[in-house]
Amino acid sequence: MIALVTGASSGMGREFSKILARRGFNLVIVARRRQRLEELRRELTEQYGVKVKVLVHDLSDPDECKALYAEVENARIDILINNAGFGVFGKFTETDLDREIEMIDVNIKALHILTKLFLRKFVKRDRGYILNIASLAAFTAGPYFSSYYASKNYVLQLTKAIYEELREDKSNVYIGAFCPGPVKTEFNDVAGAEFAVAGLDEAEAAEYAIEKMFDGQLIIVPKMYAKAAAAMQRFVPTKVMLAATGKLQRSRTLKEPELPAPVNTGGDMKLRLSDDELEQAISGIVDDIKDINEL
Ligand SMILES: NC(=O)c1ccc[n+]([C@@H]2O[C@H](COP(=O)([O-])OP(=O)(O)OC[C@H]3O[C@@H](n4cnc5c(N)ncnc54)[C@H](OP(=O)(O)O)[C@@H]3O)[C@@H](O)[C@H]2O)c1
């Protein structure tokens, strides 16, 4: 059995590869940094005696995504982990457009292409697993991290819709989305941000995701983030949720911007909450929610 992991040169992708190798899967590991992948290949073959193929691709190029698929089309891939991704942090009017487009190409386009190509094959065989790495960011909008949050919303909604199509067809193919909050990886350095809260250990996060994937869970949220995810899925006035998320994101690294008090410009809801009132609203939401891990 073979598992293909994108973004295996670092962070959670490297951990997914280790966990699957330990479980006896041969691997195809993909990213741009060849040396990192070769080091991982050596480690996994020596430690677990599995076969590991290194494929270097820049997944921001759709042609490279298709070339990757063509290279492994005849191999019996059983698991696809769509993990490659990154963030661009900052105020929307100030972030670099080309970098954001590249992010959309990796986080959305590459994941979309690989999901479709592999899923068609898995459906024909009526067997296979696709785990898409989304984020807690997938449940809401993210001021100061806007396009990253939006890209992860795409990943989650696409995955949920495909899940239902597979369920209707009584397919045995699995698709699910992993939605962690902060995890300690190279993500922050790449995004140019600091986490406002302590992150999960990357190995623990990956272990949890793989375990729940094999349990068939559709939306996988590590326990410590379950309350926040549930709060985001409940009905919370949009402007309260935006102000809360914006406040959290702003506290990453950006200096406190000089924003005027948010005023209602379109609908009939006004948001004129003081910081204390906002904190109260957030803790009220979080307090009375239940764990969604059973989804
Ligand atoms: N860390 C967090 O807090 C967190 C939370 C929620 C979700 N996530 C998601 O988890 C996934 C893994 O991120 P991570 O935290 O493990 O970050 P990471 O340590 O920075 O790893 C990102 C991986 O993506 C690969 N990648 C980036 N651009 C690529 C491209 N153009 N082509 C091919 N591969 C590319 C990188 O490899 P190369 O640079 O070698 O190409 C690297 O292996 C991402 O989808 C991220 O959005 C992370």
The ligand as an ORCA input file, in Angstrom:
! r2SCAN-3c Opt
* xyz 0 1
  N       0.914     25.225     11.458
  C      -0.312     25.632     11.679
  O      -0.591     26.344     12.630
  C      -1.420     25.171     10.788
  C      -2.734     25.240     11.286
  C      -3.779     24.822     10.484
  C      -3.536     24.325      9.227
  N      -2.243     24.286      8.747
  C      -2.027     23.748      7.395
  O      -1.203     22.610      7.509
  C      -0.537     22.376      6.269
  C       0.948     22.103      6.550
  O       1.537     23.257      7.062
  P       2.636     23.244      8.225
  O       2.067     23.917      9.378
  O       3.195     21.888      8.382
  O       3.700     24.273      7.597
  P       5.179     24.098      7.041
  O       6.057     23.480      8.063
  O       5.556     25.435      6.516
  O       5.018     23.073      5.813
  C       4.419     23.444      4.584
  C       4.756     22.414      3.514
  O       4.115     22.817      2.287
  C       5.056     22.720      1.223
  N       4.778     23.684      0.161
  C       4.564     25.017      0.281
  N       4.463     25.582     -0.934
  C       4.613     24.574     -1.848
  C       4.631     24.518     -3.273
  N       4.493     25.621     -4.028
  N       4.805     23.311     -3.873
  C       4.983     22.202     -3.128
  N       4.983     22.187     -1.786
  C       4.814     23.369     -1.151
  C       6.409     23.021      1.890
  O       7.467     22.405      1.142
  P       8.575     23.174      0.262
  O       8.758     24.530      0.845
  O       9.781     22.281      0.365
  O       8.009     23.167     -1.115
  C       6.245     22.323      3.234
  O       6.623     20.979      3.133
  C      -0.785     23.635      5.426
  O      -1.803     23.364      4.496
  C      -1.263     24.658      6.448
  O      -2.088     25.638      5.876
  C      -1.189     24.691      9.514
*
